[in-house]
Amino acid sequence: MTLPTLDARLGAVLDLIRADTHADIGTDHARLPVRLVREGRVSRCVAVELNPGPLALARRMVARARLSEQIDVRQGDGFAPLLAGEVQSASVTGMGAYTICGILERAGEKLPPALVLQPNDSPLWLRTWARARGYHLRSERLLPGHWTYPVLRLERAEGEDPAYAALPEAAALRYGPLLLREGPPLLLERVRADIARLTPVAAPGREAWDELAAAREALAWVEGR
C-alpha cells in the first residue's frame, strides 16, 4: 500500500512525534497513525475517533495497510477509550484550541507525558493551559495553509517553563515564545496583519486594545533580536 499523504500541518505533527506507544485523538481517516507506524516513529498506536463515518474509514485504512496488530482503532470521546498510563504521547489536531483544551481537561490521569497539538485557531488557550498544568513547550512551528496552523509539542516537567523566560508574557502566549525567538517570516506576516487589522478598532477597555498591545510587543521583540 502507498503511504497516505499528509498536508503540511500533519507533516509537522508527524515530525514532532517519537514514542513507543502513541494515541491519535480524533484520528479521522487514521492517516497519521499509519504514517507513524510505517516510518518507525512509534511501535504501537491507538487511533481514537468518535464519529461512526470517519471511524469506519479509519478501520478500513488500517486494514488496507495491514497494520491491525500495531494500530488499535477505538471509538470514543477524547481520551475516554484509553487506560491511564497506556500511551507515552498523544496528538490532538484539526480542532479549535478551546475544544482541544476541553478534551485535555477531561482526560485527567489519562494524559500522557508528551502532547503534540495542532489547533485551527489561536493556540493562546493551549499555551495558557500548558503553563497551568505543568507542561513545558519543547517545540512549536507555524505552517501555511487555509490559515496559519500552529503546531506545539508539550512535555510534562517541573517548575516554570524556561521557554517564556525574559519575553513579554502577553506576546509570548499569543504568538509563541519559541517562534518569537526564531522570528520566521510567516510569524512576522501574521503579527503585521494583526496590527493592521486591530489598529482601527482598538480602544482602551476593549479586547482589541490588549490584542494590539501584544502584537506590537511581538513585533518589537522580533525586530529587536
Protein Blocks (a to p, Z undefined) as FASTA:
>chain_A
ZZddddfklmmmmmmgccfbdcdehklnommmmmmmmnopafbdcdddfblklmmmmmmm
mmmnopmmmmccdedehjllpcehkambdcdehiafklmmmmmmmnmmmpcfbdcdddfb
dfklmmmmmmmnopacfbdcddddfbdcddddddddehjdfklgoiafklmmmnopklmm
nopaklmmmmmmmmmmmmmmgcghiaklmmmmmmmmmmmmmmmZZ
